[in-house]
């Protein structure tokens, strides 16, 4: 049985900025013999020292952070989509580490993990909703199965949003990018329109922060959907 917690190493092939508005990087990495199901994530490890105000000051510690794979499975490696996080307390440690990687650098990781994957009947139409960099696992799914009948609503503050050309080229995809707002009004309206236009949609895949996921989960529940029809992943 494959050990998904085995530590592996991947090498950076390229790291490019794909949105200056959200400081989003697309990172291609090479690793051989790594298999995953589209929609899964990996856990990345990095070693640093405890800070000066910590009782274990100077000792090494290993931090771990989960990132969804944003590419279809390949014998050659995988891609990540990473926002450079900035908070009032300063830059995000892990996002800065990844966004600063240069070709030839390596990362350590284990995985794959997660169940945000297409269910048994991929030929039935589905609703997909993403917020910001939550588009990563959905990109992995759609590029792996370009014939998937889906209505994708991509909520983003950077317009045009990430990967718009790729999604617009998928013949079986009904694609609607919308502005991301704090009350999620645009994506909620778009989802309602999609469900009205195609009442045969009976499964939804939602990725984003908790507020985004919860808003759309409640929308679907109010329409009588069962929890088993809603596959969701939060990244906060």
C-alpha positions, -999 to 999 in steps of 0.1 A, spaced: 0 0 0 13 34 -9 24 56 20 9 90 14 29 104 44 62 95 29 83 127 25 92 134 -11 111 161 -29 101 181 -60 122 205 -80 110 239 -92 109 242 -130 94 277 -132 77 302 -109 58 330 -126 35 358 -114 1 354 -130 -18 381 -112 -3 413 -99 -36 423 -82 -37 392 -59 1 385 -61 -6 350 -74 21 327 -86 19 296 -107 47 272 -98 56 242 -119 75 214 -101 91 182 -113 89 149 -94 88 114 -108 64 86 -99 39 108 -80 3 99 -86 -28 118 -74 -65 122 -82 -75 156 -96 -87 178 -68 -64 165 -42 -37 185 -22 -3 180 -8 12 191 25 45 210 21 71 210 48 97 237 56 122 239 85 128 272 104 139 282 139 116 290 168 115 328 173 135 347 200 105 351 223 98 313 223 111 290 251 127 269 225 145 298 208 171 287 183 158 252 179 146 239 146 109 233 139 92 219 109 61 237 97 35 222 73 9 238 51 -16 222 26 -18 234 -10 -41 221 -36 -26 207 -68 -37 229 -97 -26 207 -127 -38 175 -141 -19 143 -131 14 139 -150 43 115 -150 66 146 -149 53 166 -119 26 190 -108 17 227 -104 7 249 -75 -13 282 -75 -2 303 -46 -12 338 -34 14 358 -16 -4 365 17 1 398 35 -15 404 69 -13 433 94 13 412 112 35 409 81 39 386 51 26 351 53 55 327 61 46 298 38 33 318 9 64 340 9 86 308 10 68 294 -21 65 326 -41 102 333 -36 113 299 -50 136 300 -80 141 273 -107 163 245 -93 151 250 -57 134 220 -40 105 215 -17 96 186 6 61 173 8 38 144 15 6 134 0 -16 133 -19 -45 139 5 -81 149 3 -115 139 -11 -124 169 -32 -127 148 -63 -153 140 -89 -179 115 -78 -189 83 -96 -210 98 -123 -188 125 -141 -211 126 -171 -240 143 -152 -239 181 -152 -223 197 -121 -221 231 -105 -186 243 -96 -179 275 -75 -145 288 -66 -132 318 -46 -98 333 -54 -70 307 -55 -96 281 -46 -97 277 -84 -66 254 -81 -83 220 -75 -111 228 -99 -85 236 -126 -69 202 -119 -103 185 -123 -114 203 -154 -81 200 -173 -80 163 -164 -115 157 -178 -122 185 -204 -154 168 -214 -169 173 -179 -204 189 -182 -201 217 -156 -212 253 -150 -182 270 -134 -186 302 -114 -153 318 -106 -155 346 -81 -123 368 -81 -111 403 -74 -87 401 -103 -106 405 -135 -98 388 -159 -95 360 -133 -69 333 -131 -68 308 -161 -97 325 -179 -83 315 -214 -81 278 -204 -116 277 -190 -131 296 -219 -116 270 -243 -133 240 -227 -162 231 -250 -184 213 -224 -180 240 -198 -204 268 -191 -181 294 -177 -190 326 -158 -164 347 -140 -179 371 -115 -166 398 -91 -159 387 -56 -177 407 -29 -180 404 8 -216 392 7 -210 369 -22 -240 384 -40 -226 380 -75 -217 343 -71 -250 335 -54 -269 352 -82 -249 334 -108 -255 300 -91 -292 307 -89 -293 314 -127 -273 283 -135 -296 261 -115 -327 276 -131 -312 272 -166 -303 236 -160 -324 219 -133 -307 186 -140 -276 198 -120 -277 178 -88 -241 180 -75 -220 210 -65 -183 214 -59 -174 245 -38 -139 258 -29 -131 289 -9 -130 306 25 -155 294 50 -179 324 45 -180 316 7 -185 279 12 -212 284 39 -231 310 18 -234 286 -11 -240 256 10 -270 273 27 -282 285 -8 -283 249 -20 -298 235 12 -326 261 9 -334 245 -24 -338 211 -8 -304 197 -16 -290 170 6 -256 174 21 -243 144 1 -248 164 -31 -225 192 -19 -187 186 -20 -168 214 -4 -133 223 6 -122 253 27 -88 269 27 -89 289 59 
